């Protein structure tokens, strides 16, 4: 029976009856009530049928039959997740802020959206397989997967640790985050992806919104999200038409844009684009349409970060690293994520030492004088008073000499010469 996905709190049960069958309220009763011959919905349906052709009405009815994806606030799903609020919604899933009633902790609950197509069963099967692989990813820069399974209405879900911090697009918009900090953030993203690659998991959708950051001990700690989801949806034709399957066109590798087989080097390309955005505030390739942007990734020459308009001076050695990451051919890129993390940290050290492209070494830079030695356009007040006193004394001496009270000092010298 079709339902709208709304789940209510299960009937209270004792801990001795924890395995009792969950009771959920679906839209079944509502459908029965509205199916009456004299119900408002029946009258409206008859009026529409009279006004529209039968074929168009069948299409409209099929769209109406799709289940809604929302879950009401306060509902308890999965037996232990109480919905607090909805955080975000994408083409394939909705993320809720939820409270785990047994673990007493907040989680981010990602619930997949059912699209009412014949591919839903295979889609969910692949999701469960990927979720099992994600549980094995234990790394400080990867969001922790707490649980996975199915809700009462049959939809798959992933429960992850709740990150109370900004996404990377907000961090990079902050001008107070310097070049060295940005490189350290990129190095942590590379660390997370290197661990995932070692476990046989490829992200395939590295972008700004899939990385969150936390302030800890005066520095940034990043958390990479959404591992493996792009692979799960790449065969869903409906999502493909909506541009969701392929990920973000701005961060897409050429082989991903062409629909070719992907390996870990596609993440290296996307991380190179991420580094470009971190220092320029814009994308290296951006066309008027997503398709045009994908074509640019495939055919446009690789831009050089050293000659681009940037928000910060470029540390020495960063531009060739970014260009190599964004090479068109995978074999020409940085071979491993571990090497890329090392390169980012090496350039971060150069940034701390003041070695930037187009700037001299720190010892060659002329520093401004200390603040207490800097004069404004007018001399200080005590100096002005001294000058005024000197002028008054000089004027008085000249006046005395003119009046004859004091002989000029050169008169004595002339008498001695004679």
SULDA-V925138 format. One record per backbone hydrogen bond with DSSP energy under -1.0 kcal/mol. NH is the residue of the N-H (numbers start at 0). CO is the residue of the C=O. E is the energy in kcal/mol with one decimal. If there is no record, write none. Layout:
# SULDA-V925138
nh=<NH NH>
co=<CO CO>
e=<E E>
This chain:
# SULDA-V925138
nh=<16 19 30 31 32 33 38 42 43 44 45 46 47 48 49 50 51 56 57 58 59 60 61 62 63 64 65 73 74 76 79 80 81 82 83 84 86 87 89 93 94 95 96 97 98 99 100 103 106 107 108 109 110 111 112 119 122 123 124 125 126 127 128 129 130 131 132 133 134 136 137 141 142 145 146 148 150 153 156 157 158 159 160 164 167 167 170 171 173 176 181 182 183 184 185 186 187 188 189 190 191 192 193 194 195 196 197 198 199 200 209 210 211 212 213 215 218 220 222 223 224 231 232 235 239 240 242 243 246 250 256 257 259 265 267 268 269 270 271 272 273 274 275 276 277 278 279 280 292 293 294 295 296 297 298 299 310 315 317 321 322 323 324 325 326 331 332 339 340 341 342 343 344 345 346 347 348 349 350 351 352 354 356 358 363 372 373 383 384 385 386 387 388 389 390 391 392 393 394 395 396 397 398 399 400 401 402 404 405 410 413 414 415 416 417>
co=<13 16 26 27 28 29 35 38 39 40 41 42 43 44 45 46 47 52 53 54 55 56 57 58 59 60 62 82 71 80 76 76 98 74 96 96 94 94 92 110 87 108 84 106 81 104 79 99 97 159 95 157 93 155 91 116 118 119 120 121 122 123 124 125 126 127 128 129 130 133 135 138 223 158 158 156 154 150 148 109 146 107 143 162 207 210 166 167 170 173 177 178 179 180 181 182 183 184 185 186 187 188 189 190 191 192 193 194 196 195 206 207 222 165 220 218 215 213 211 140 209 227 228 232 235 236 239 238 243 247 252 253 254 262 263 264 265 266 267 268 269 270 271 272 273 274 275 276 288 289 290 291 292 293 294 295 278 354 314 317 318 319 320 321 323 328 329 335 336 337 338 339 340 341 342 343 344 345 346 347 348 349 313 355 360 369 370 379 380 381 382 383 384 385 386 387 388 389 390 391 392 393 394 395 396 397 398 399 399 407 409 410 411 412 413>
e=<-1.2 -1.8 -2.6 -2.2 -2.5 -2.2 -1.0 -2.1 -2.3 -2.4 -2.2 -1.9 -2.2 -2.4 -1.8 -1.2 -2.1 -1.9 -1.9 -1.6 -2.2 -2.4 -1.9 -1.8 -1.9 -1.4 -1.3 -2.4 -1.7 -2.8 -1.1 -2.3 -2.5 -3.0 -3.3 -1.5 -2.7 -1.6 -3.0 -2.6 -2.7 -3.0 -3.4 -2.8 -2.2 -3.0 -3.0 -1.8 -2.7 -3.1 -2.8 -3.1 -3.0 -2.0 -2.1 -1.3 -2.4 -2.5 -2.0 -2.1 -1.8 -2.3 -1.9 -2.4 -2.8 -1.9 -1.3 -2.2 -1.5 -1.6 -1.1 -1.8 -2.0 -2.9 -1.7 -1.8 -3.2 -1.8 -2.3 -2.3 -3.1 -2.5 -2.4 -1.2 -1.2 -2.4 -1.6 -2.6 -1.3 -1.5 -2.1 -2.1 -2.0 -2.1 -2.2 -2.2 -1.9 -2.0 -2.2 -2.1 -2.2 -2.3 -2.4 -2.0 -2.1 -2.8 -1.9 -1.1 -1.5 -2.8 -1.0 -1.4 -2.7 -2.7 -2.4 -2.6 -1.9 -2.6 -3.0 -2.5 -3.0 -1.3 -1.4 -1.6 -2.0 -2.0 -1.5 -2.1 -1.4 -1.5 -2.3 -1.7 -2.7 -1.8 -1.1 -1.8 -1.9 -2.3 -1.8 -1.9 -2.1 -2.1 -1.9 -2.4 -1.9 -1.1 -1.6 -2.2 -2.1 -2.2 -2.0 -2.0 -1.8 -1.1 -2.1 -1.9 -3.4 -1.7 -1.9 -2.4 -2.3 -2.1 -2.0 -1.7 -1.3 -1.5 -1.4 -1.4 -2.5 -2.0 -2.1 -2.3 -2.0 -2.1 -2.2 -1.9 -1.8 -1.6 -2.1 -2.0 -1.5 -2.7 -3.5 -1.6 -1.4 -1.4 -1.0 -1.7 -1.9 -1.7 -2.2 -2.1 -2.2 -2.1 -2.1 -2.1 -2.3 -2.3 -2.4 -2.1 -2.3 -2.1 -2.0 -2.2 -2.1 -2.1 -1.7 -1.5 -1.0 -1.4 -1.6 -1.8 -1.8 -1.4 -1.5>
